[in-house]
Amino acid sequence: MTGSGLAFVALDVETANADAGSICQIGLAIYEGGRLVDEWSTLVDPEAHFDPRNR
């Protein structure tokens, strides 16, 4: 950890439909001292249908 304060990584997972196994995007955000210092995301082929409300 650099500087002072809390450091953590936030993880966000998006799904294509109500099935928790239909992951279509993953994102990470790195915070240090209350500030966003880096972020990353990628799309994933869920090999499942997309619910119309998720489009």
C-alpha atoms as one frame of an Amber mdcrd trajectory, in Angstrom:
protein
   0.000   0.000   0.000   1.343   3.411  -0.910   0.464   6.545   1.026  -1.882
   6.446   3.982  -5.398   5.169   4.362  -7.338   2.143   3.360  -6.499   0.197
   0.188  -8.903  -2.250  -1.423 -10.025  -3.775  -4.705 -13.701  -3.667  -5.711
 -14.935  -6.503  -7.948 -18.047  -6.234 -10.147 -19.520  -9.113 -12.144 -22.294
  -8.638 -14.709 -24.516 -11.471 -15.899 -26.357 -11.926 -19.181 -29.515 -13.234
 -17.507 -30.854 -14.407 -14.139 -28.440 -17.382 -14.115 -25.470 -16.497 -11.887
 -23.274 -18.595 -14.184 -23.948 -16.376 -17.219 -21.089 -13.936 -16.531 -20.630
 -11.509 -19.435 -18.353  -8.840 -17.909 -15.879  -8.594 -15.021 -14.509  -5.351
 -13.631 -11.957  -4.407 -10.965 -11.312  -1.028  -9.369  -8.293  -0.400  -7.121
  -8.562   2.254  -4.417  -5.830   3.607  -2.173  -6.388   6.306   0.417  -9.953
   6.822  -0.794  -8.888   7.491  -4.411  -9.318   5.388  -7.533  -5.819   4.500
  -8.755  -6.503   1.880 -11.423  -9.334   0.019 -13.076  -9.741  -2.907 -15.455
 -12.619  -4.686 -17.167 -13.140  -7.385 -19.754 -16.056  -8.871 -21.641 -16.725
 -12.596 -21.352 -18.764 -14.764 -23.735 -21.424 -16.197 -21.417 -22.409 -18.846
 -23.969 -25.988 -18.128 -22.897 -28.863 -15.910 -24.020 -29.035 -12.257 -22.986
 -32.194 -11.331 -21.127 -33.852  -8.362 -22.908 -33.705  -6.276 -19.711 -29.887
  -6.606 -19.695 -29.387  -5.035 -23.130
